[in-house]
Amino acid sequence: MKLRAVVTAVGAVAAAVVVMSPAQAATAQARGYDHKDPYQTGCGNSARAVRTGNINSRLEGKIGTVKLMYSFSCKTNWIEINTITAGYGSITVQNARGTIDTFQFRKGNGGRHWGNMVNGNNMCAWGSASVKWGSGMGGQVGTGGTGQACK
């Protein structure tokens, strides 16, 4: 009888650990997409821009836009930019839990670039971009970011 009681108690604890609330399941799913490409995973199919900003150069003025994207199906955020075709640089996204992803992009792709994702389920995120062209010296650099968005 003692053995049966111990087995039943252990089984009940194991069942409690396996069962997750819908919010916990969504967070676990979103974390599984950290540092992955939003379009290769299909997360980009249900996304929209939730914050936007300009990429500005001290000498050239506005050289592009930066968008904080949110995927409704994957519960993730990432940064997309549109800038000069000759531009290269970095795209960074961060969430309130401290997960950061920085993606280096090269010239081309018509100036459209995006970074990898971070968990955006029930938390805030924001991002930025830095663009260089030519030598990146003498004002051939621009930066911009988005405000914080919370989902």
N, C-alpha and C positions, 0 to 999 in steps of 0.2 A: 504493500500500500504506500509506503514512504517513497519508493521509486516512482510510482505512478504520479504522485503529487509533485515531485521534483520535475519530471518530464513535462507535465501539464504547465507548471509555472514557467519553465524555460521556453516552451512553445508559445505561451502568451506574450512573453517579453519579445521574442523574435518576431512575432506577428505585429506587435506595436512598432517595432523599429522599421519594418518593411513598408507599412502603410504611411503614405505622405499626404499632406493636404494638397489641394490643387495649386496653391501659391508656392509650396515647397517644390512641387514637381516642375512648375514653370521656371522657377529659379534654377533648379538643377539642369533643366533643358537649356536655358539661356547660357549658363556657365559652360556648357558643352560646346558652345560656338565661339568662346573666347579665342581671339587670335586667328580666326579663320576668315576666308574671303566670303563676303556676303552674296556674291553672285554665283560662285561655284557651289555654295550650299543651298541656293534657292531662297535664301532669306530676303534678298533684294526684290523678289516678286511682290511682296506685301509691304513695301516700305514707302515712307514719305519723309520729306524734310520737316523737322520740327523746330529748327532754329537755323538762321542764315547770317552770314557776315561777309564783309568785303576783305579781299586780300589787297593791301595797299603797299606801294613802293614810295619811298620818300621823294624820289625824283620823278617817277612816272605816274603817280596817282594810283587809281584803281587798276589792278592787273588781273582781277579775277574774283570769284566768289567761293566761299567755304560753306558747306551745309552739314548740319548734324542730322543724320538719318536715323529713323527708328523702324524696325521691322515688327509689325503687329503679330505675325505668325511665330517668329523666333524670339521675340522680346529682347532684341539686341540693338545696340547703337554702333555707328561708325561715321567717319567723315568722308565726304566727297567734295572734290574741288573742280572748278572749271577755271583754267588760267591760260596763259600764253603757251603755244605749242612747244616753244624752245625752252620752257621751264622745266626744272628738276628740283627735287628737294624732299621734304618730309611732311607726313600727315600724322597727327597724334590725336587719339581719342582717350578719354579717361572717364571712369565712373566714380561714384561717391564712395565705393568700397576700396578705392585705390588701385583698381586694375587699370593698367595703362598699356596701350599698344601704339607703337610708332612704326610707320611704314615708309620706306624710302622709295620714291618714284623717279623715273627717268623721263627724258624728253619724249615727246610724241603723244600718241593716242588722242590727237586733236585737242590736247590740253585737259582732257577729262581723266581724273584719277580718283581712286578711293583707297582707303585703308582697310584694315581688318576690323573685326567686331569685338565688342566687349558686352558683357551682361548689362542689360538695361531694364530688367524686370523689377518694378517697384523701387526704382532708385533714379537719381539724377546723373546726367552725363553732360559732357561738353568737349570741345575739341579745338584744334588749331592747325594751321599749315604754314610752312615756310617755303618760299619759291625763290630760286636763283636762276639766272640765265647768263650767258656769256661766261665771264670769269667769276661772276658772283661778287665782284669788287666794284667800287665806284658807284654805288647805288643800284647795282643790278641785283637787287634782292627785295622781296616783298613778304609781308607777314599778315596774318589775319586769324580771327577766331570766332567762335560762336558763343552765345550766352548759354547758360545752363538750362537744360530741359529735364523735366521729371515725369516718368511714366510709371 
